[in-house]
């Protein structure tokens, strides 16, 4: 899979994509719709293996073989901007007379603004949300109203206990993996709901982690396993929920489309519940970028930014089909969006907690935080040892 070797048609602009799941088809449709408008420079989408994406992108840009356009998670954007891999878009947006504030929330614009410059166009917010199986809840005597009325960790545990007491033993009250991204996201949400501070100060030079809250959040998440609300050894929690063997599921917005297509699965989705004092959830965002490319002319760069804006704004409602929350208000306030399941969680935009803007968050701090938490969930480290590793993960990755 060597994207540099893909022949790009004369006059086309290349777009490197990391959308390898179901969302890849949705993005391909956006490009097809755009190309049908007969632009000066059509867009050719080249999909990379997700695990290799950033390495290949950064290497290609450094060697002068980068694409014309691409994608970046907002949690990776600071690193790409600081290392000079992506161009600021301000001048192009001015020339095209596009005011981002007419289409995007301030939180979305702030997330793509680094040192006063806009480095990307927001495409979506994807967040950790809650799914629930309506048939299983009915058997456990739980109504949809009960789910919507979760206002505390006690409320939530009461429902999980009902599921544990009344559903078969091979049904997990809550589907969650034993380690990795998803328990990290639950810890992250819990930490901020408990009033935890950002992990670093604004310019990422200082560790500002609230260790007491970090520990309390760790212990809360572990209690979900210890109290028997999560069956041991789950390695694919979405598949477990899909098969009708879990009452609740914590997972990303992007599995909505897959669950929708699962025959016989009677489910619904809701915001990540407010379990503690503050409402917050883990979130990241796909953003659309203009990698540095000396072969691209000024005119082509303008055409590229035209496509990036089209993909987010006009294409937003198509993108919503994947389950992501489109960033553009043209899409997320539309009647068409209100008919989709994704609209049930649109309020996550208001409580989304994005990663700190430090250059080594994505492959550094986050991975090391996850490793520390995993050691605690799996019983390989006690709370204090894991907490020390957690603090070190922040310390070692400051700018």
Phi and psi in degrees as a GROMACS rama.xvg file:
@    title "Ramachandran Plot"
@    xaxis  label "Phi"
@    yaxis  label "Psi"
@TYPE xy
-112.962  99.8252  UNK-2
-62.7238  -29.2355  UNK-3
-63.8135  -21.3488  UNK-4
-90.0667  -6.69901  UNK-5
-71.2178  128.754  UNK-6
-74.0779  121.913  UNK-7
-95.3718  128.339  UNK-8
-59.8234  143.624  UNK-9
-51.7867  127.141  UNK-10
89.3555  -15.7638  UNK-11
-82.5286  155.268  UNK-12
-107.75  136.633  UNK-13
-88.3423  140.472  UNK-14
-125.586  113.707  UNK-15
-86.4274  125.222  UNK-16
-114.375  145.092  UNK-17
-108.143  11.6127  UNK-18
-85.3093  92.5069  UNK-19
-99.053  -19.0903  UNK-20
-83.2287  -153.639  UNK-21
-57.9729  -27.0668  UNK-22
-68.0009  -19.4962  UNK-23
-60.8479  -39.0774  UNK-24
-65.2167  -39.9974  UNK-25
-64.1534  -41.8547  UNK-26
-68.5057  -37.2094  UNK-27
-59.3524  -37.8889  UNK-28
-66.4863  -38.3938  UNK-29
-60.4954  -45.0485  UNK-30
-63.7233  -41.443  UNK-31
-61.912  -43.6005  UNK-32
-62.403  -40.0801  UNK-33
-65.7723  -46.5127  UNK-34
-62.7851  -27.527  UNK-35
-70.2601  -13.492  UNK-36
-85.4514  4.45807  UNK-37
56.3809  57.4701  UNK-38
-70.6896  161.497  UNK-39
-56.2394  -43.1183  UNK-40
-125.068  103.606  UNK-41
-63.7678  161.984  UNK-42
-102.587  131.192  UNK-43
-112.346  117.258  UNK-44
-87.8247  129.323  UNK-45
-120.313  118.745  UNK-46
-96.2088  129.055  UNK-47
-102.525  158.375  UNK-48
-63.3171  129.796  UNK-49
-55.6868  -43.3305  UNK-50
-64.059  -27.3727  UNK-51
-94.8445  -7.9576  UNK-52
-53.3738  -56.1252  UNK-53
-68.5421  -37.3931  UNK-54
-60.4142  -47.6242  UNK-55
-65.6145  -39.9262  UNK-56
-62.6361  -49.8025  UNK-57
-66.071  -38.6843  UNK-58
-65.553  -45.4402  UNK-59
-62.5108  -42.3009  UNK-60
-64.2381  -42.9176  UNK-61
-63.7144  -30.467  UNK-62
-97.8885  8.50944  UNK-63
77.6904  16.625  UNK-64
-114.918  23.6663  UNK-65
-72.3099  166.023  UNK-66
-78.606  172.425  UNK-67
-78.0329  -32.5386  UNK-68
-143.83  162.149  UNK-69
-165.497  -169.626  UNK-70
-123.054  146.193  UNK-71
-141.097  138.323  UNK-72
-65.2435  147.452  UNK-73
-63.1447  -28.5869  UNK-74
-73.5605  -10.4806  UNK-75
-105.681  -14.6314  UNK-76
-62.1529  -40.5204  UNK-77
-57.8168  -44.6696  UNK-78
-61.4368  -45.673  UNK-79
-64.0257  -39.3399  UNK-80
-69.2156  -46.5653  UNK-81
-65.7459  -30.6773  UNK-82
-87.5808  1.82685  UNK-83
74.9538  24.3452  UNK-84
-87.1005  -21.1561  UNK-85
-126.532  151.096  UNK-86
-90.7101  145.204  UNK-87
-68.0819  150.576  UNK-88
-104.324  -4.63884  UNK-89
-52.0331  -48.9211  UNK-90
-63.2713  -41.9224  UNK-91
-64.8433  -43.1053  UNK-92
-62.4714  -39.8614  UNK-93
-61.5338  -47.0793  UNK-94
-62.9637  -33.4022  UNK-95
-87.976  -0.45004  UNK-96
57.5097  42.9287  UNK-97
-105.246  118.112  UNK-98
-100.847  110.783  UNK-99
-58.6499  -32.3129  UNK-100
-66.0671  -15.6381  UNK-101
-76.9992  -15.7162  UNK-102
-125.583  -19.8948  UNK-103
-128.809  151.344  UNK-104
-68.2554  156.051  UNK-105
-60.4193  -36.4293  UNK-106
-61.7751  -40.8669  UNK-107
-65.7499  -41.619  UNK-108
-67.781  -43.3047  UNK-109
-59.5179  -37.5056  UNK-110
-64.3654  -29.7418  UNK-111
-101.691  6.41567  UNK-112
-100.762  121.334  UNK-113
-126.635  125.17  UNK-114
49.8609  41.5152  UNK-115
83.0469  -3.53211  UNK-116
-113.879  146.177  UNK-117
-86.0133  122.916  UNK-118
-109.462  -0.580463  UNK-119
-163.68  162.676  UNK-120
-104.581  125.077  UNK-121
-64.8312  135.581  UNK-122
-102.12  -43.4265  UNK-123
-156.644  173.016  UNK-124
-117.83  130.415  UNK-125
-119.529  134.051  UNK-126
-135.25  166.15  UNK-127
-82.1685  125.381  UNK-128
-127.738  179.625  UNK-129
-114.479  132.33  UNK-130
-113.941  152.689  UNK-131
-145.73  145.521  UNK-132
-90.6549  111.798  UNK-133
-65.5565  -35.3625  UNK-134
-67.6387  -43.7972  UNK-135
-66.7816  -40.3968  UNK-136
-63.2364  -38.1159  UNK-137
-60.8991  -43.6429  UNK-138
-62.5244  -30.2448  UNK-139
-88.2632  1.42549  UNK-140
74.5061  29.5295  UNK-141
-112.715  128.583  UNK-142
-93.8873  164.598  UNK-143
-64.0877  -30.5731  UNK-144
-61.6442  -41.5673  UNK-145
-58.8011  -40.643  UNK-146
-65.8438  -42.6799  UNK-147
-69.871  -18.324  UNK-148
-95.4155  13.1475  UNK-149
-66.7378  117.872  UNK-150
-124.43  -0.823062  UNK-151
-157.877  167.967  UNK-152
-65.4491  -31.4427  UNK-153
-66.4224  -42.5442  UNK-154
-57.2457  -44.5233  UNK-155
-65.7466  -45.0672  UNK-156
-66.0094  -30.8529  UNK-157
-61.1756  -43.1214  UNK-158
-68.7546  -40.5801  UNK-159
-62.9903  -38.9922  UNK-160
-64.461  -41.0579  UNK-161
-58.7971  -42.8058  UNK-162
-63.9033  -42.8654  UNK-163
-63.343  -39.9108  UNK-164
-72.827  -32.4822  UNK-165
-114.943  -7.89077  UNK-166
-103.084  157.911  UNK-167
-55.253  154.869  UNK-168
-63.8342  -24.2164  UNK-169
-88.0328  6.76792  UNK-170
-101.016  125.897  UNK-171
-84.927  125.285  UNK-172
-53.9263  -40.6649  UNK-173
-129.615  133.23  UNK-174
-95.1904  121.248  UNK-175
-156.664  138.898  UNK-176
-67.3416  164.318  UNK-177
-79.6282  -16.0849  UNK-178
-160.365  -179.341  UNK-179
91.9661  -155.302  UNK-180
-60.7277  -45.5461  UNK-181
-70.5476  -45.968  UNK-182
-60.6923  -34.0082  UNK-183
-57.7772  -44.5374  UNK-184
-66.9666  -32.6842  UNK-185
-69.8567  -42.8263  UNK-186
-59.5487  -44.9579  UNK-187
-58.6994  -48.808  UNK-188
-62.7141  -44.4902  UNK-189
-62.0228  -42.8885  UNK-190
-58.3578  -47.4653  UNK-191
-73.2086  -31.3016  UNK-192
-65.9062  -31.7477  UNK-193
-77.3484  -3.04971  UNK-194
96.3308  16.7866  UNK-195
-62.1708  148.487  UNK-196
-86.8827  166.644  UNK-197
-55.7964  151.859  UNK-198
-66.4448  -29.8286  UNK-199
-133.706  166.185  UNK-200
-72.0217  179.848  UNK-201
-61.0508  -39.1149  UNK-202
-98.4861  17.8018  UNK-203
58.8742  33.6577  UNK-204
-103.99  -5.93582  UNK-205
-138.878  138.852  UNK-206
-79.299  117.44  UNK-207
-119.502  23.5567  UNK-208
-62.4132  134.154  UNK-209
-88.8071  99.5481  UNK-210
-65.7851  -33.5146  UNK-211
-62.887  -45.5849  UNK-212
-68.9488  -37.8348  UNK-213
-59.8298  -41.1668  UNK-214
-70.2654  -43.2687  UNK-215
-60.949  -39.9796  UNK-216
-67.5298  -40.4901  UNK-217
-58.6196  -45.1672  UNK-218
-69.8757  -34.2165  UNK-219
-63.4866  -48.8343  UNK-220
-61.5858  -41.8503  UNK-221
-63.4456  -32.4413  UNK-222
-63.3445  -28.1605  UNK-223
-64.8377  -36.5309  UNK-224
-73.782  -48.5277  UNK-225
-64.3336  -31.9644  UNK-226
-81.3937  2.1543  UNK-227
79.982  19.6146  UNK-228
-86.4259  -13.2182  UNK-229
-124.291  120.578  UNK-230
-61.8635  141.97  UNK-231
-67.3448  149.978  UNK-232
77.2119  21.8434  UNK-233
-76.2842  120.673  UNK-234
-106.91  -15.7228  UNK-235
-137.6  91.2963  UNK-236
-70.6407  -30.3156  UNK-237
-66.485  -42.9842  UNK-238
-62.8851  -37.9946  UNK-239
-62.1616  -45.5474  UNK-240
-64.7342  -41.8928  UNK-241
-57.9386  -36.2686  UNK-242
-81.5462  4.15679  UNK-243
79.7641  19.859  UNK-244
-109.285  20.8033  UNK-245
-148.816  140.914  UNK-246
-81.0069  -44.3585  UNK-247
-121.964  154.612  UNK-248
-140.529  131  UNK-249
-101.069  119.633  UNK-250
-160.302  176.36  UNK-251
-77.3022  158.618  UNK-252
-56.006  -27.6631  UNK-253
-70.21  -10.707  UNK-254
-87.0431  -4.04525  UNK-255
-56.1313  -46.6401  UNK-256
-60.7535  -42.4078  UNK-257
-64.0329  -43.8966  UNK-258
-66.1821  -39.0272  UNK-259
-57.7681  -35.1359  UNK-260
-86.9139  2.6791  UNK-261
-87.195  116.65  UNK-262
-65.0005  135.116  UNK-263
77.9678  4.82307  UNK-264
-92.9605  111.29  UNK-265
-97.5357  94.8997  UNK-266
-132.954  168.374  UNK-267
-142.702  173.321  UNK-268
-130.828  157.33  UNK-269
-150.495  164.93  UNK-270
-51.379  157.521  UNK-271
-60.465  129.418  UNK-272
-69.4548  151.132  UNK-273
-83.6083  108.407  UNK-274
-99.1041  -22.0056  UNK-275
-131.066  -161.685  UNK-276
-66.5568  -35.7804  UNK-277
-110.147  146.4  UNK-278
-88.338  122.475  UNK-279
-157.6  154.404  UNK-280
-146.027  157.295  UNK-281
-69.1722  136.653  UNK-282
-150.345  153.208  UNK-283
-136.773  -177.041  UNK-284
-151.537  137.303  UNK-285
-84.0455  134.345  UNK-286
-127.951  158.578  UNK-287
-108.15  128.396  UNK-288
-122.519  162.505  UNK-289
-115.72  93.2512  UNK-290
-62.3211  150.448  UNK-291
-65.2658  127.717  UNK-292
-152.773  106.489  UNK-293
-69.3237  -16.3566  UNK-294
-78.6089  -16.1534  UNK-295
-84.4188  128.973  UNK-296
-77.6222  166.809  UNK-297
-57.459  -42.2167  UNK-298
-64.1697  -42.4429  UNK-299
-66.4502  -36.1729  UNK-300
-62.8334  -42.1919  UNK-301
-61.4033  -43.5669  UNK-302
-62.9437  -37.6955  UNK-303
-63.8165  -45.9406  UNK-304
-64.5827  -32.8883  UNK-305
-57.9801  -45.252  UNK-306
-65.6447  -43.621  UNK-307
-57.3084  -43.0548  UNK-308
-69.4029  -41.4369  UNK-309
-59.0785  -46.3841  UNK-310
-59.0334  -40.5115  UNK-311
-78.4293  -41.0266  UNK-312
-87.2453  -67.0587  UNK-313
-66.0502  -39.4056  UNK-314
-80.7641  -4.68787  UNK-315
-56.0699  -39.4217  UNK-316
-73.9712  -31.9428  UNK-317
-65.1647  -46.3699  UNK-318
-60.0923  -32.4746  UNK-319
-61.1743  -23.218  UNK-320
-60.2209  -24.3332  UNK-321
-77.2079  -10.7963  UNK-322
102.237  -13.4284  UNK-323
-70.6773  155.907  UNK-324
-90.2953  111.275  UNK-325
-63.3581  141.522  UNK-326
-75.9845  -33.688  UNK-327
-73.6099  132.95  UNK-328
-66.1724  -25.3526  UNK-329
-54.2875  -40.4509  UNK-330
-86.8989  -48.7368  UNK-331
-77.2197  -8.45539  UNK-332
-106.528  5.97376  UNK-333
-81.486  155.992  UNK-334
-62.9711  -35.851  UNK-335
-61.7733  -38.9004  UNK-336
-69.617  -34.839  UNK-337
-63.2352  -17.4651  UNK-338
-87.694  -8.97376  UNK-339
-94.9662  153.352  UNK-340
-60.761  -29.9346  UNK-341
-56.9358  -28.8352  UNK-342
-65.3459  -24.5068  UNK-343
-59.8705  -23.7522  UNK-344
-115.953  18.1826  UNK-345
-62.186  -24.5958  UNK-346
-67.18  -13.3957  UNK-347
-61.3678  -23.4187  UNK-348
-58.1793  -32.9155  UNK-349
-80.8207  -20.9423  UNK-350
-117.99  12.5729  UNK-351
-64.9977  129.38  UNK-352
-109.884  109.714  UNK-353
-85.9448  164.48  UNK-354
-68.0444  158.396  UNK-355
-64.5959  150.37  UNK-356
-86.2484  75.5567  UNK-357
-122.802  154.051  UNK-358
-71.0292  -20.9664  UNK-359
-120.976  43.8762  UNK-360
-76.5513  -50.828  UNK-361
-60.7191  -54.1224  UNK-362
-97.3085  -5.80308  UNK-363
-109.779  -85.4819  UNK-364
-54.1047  -47.2079  UNK-365
-63.2549  -45.2315  UNK-366
-61.143  -42.6467  UNK-367
-70.9579  -35.0164  UNK-368
-63.252  -46.077  UNK-369
-59.1714  -42.8184  UNK-370
-61.2709  -40.7814  UNK-371
-63.2257  -44.6344  UNK-372
-66.6339  -42.8519  UNK-373
-57.7801  -39.257  UNK-374
-63.1625  -30.2278  UNK-375
-79.5925  -45.9976  UNK-376
-58.8757  -38.8625  UNK-377
-86.625  -0.165694  UNK-378
79.9211  12.4501  UNK-379
-85.5992  -9.99499  UNK-380
-146.411  147.223  UNK-381
-80.6965  173.522  UNK-382
-58.3834  -43.428  UNK-383
-68.9377  -39.0897  UNK-384
-65.3473  -44.8961  UNK-385
-62.6965  -37.9416  UNK-386
-65.4667  -38.557  UNK-387
-61.3861  -44.0786  UNK-388
-63.8662  -34.8474  UNK-389
-64.4081  -46.6374  UNK-390
-62.576  -39.3448  UNK-391
-66.0896  -34.5484  UNK-392
-61.1602  -37.0113  UNK-393
-75.1404  -48.5742  UNK-394
-54.5543  -44.4935  UNK-395
-75.1095  -9.52317  UNK-396
-122.58  24.0679  UNK-397
-76.7196  159.284  UNK-398
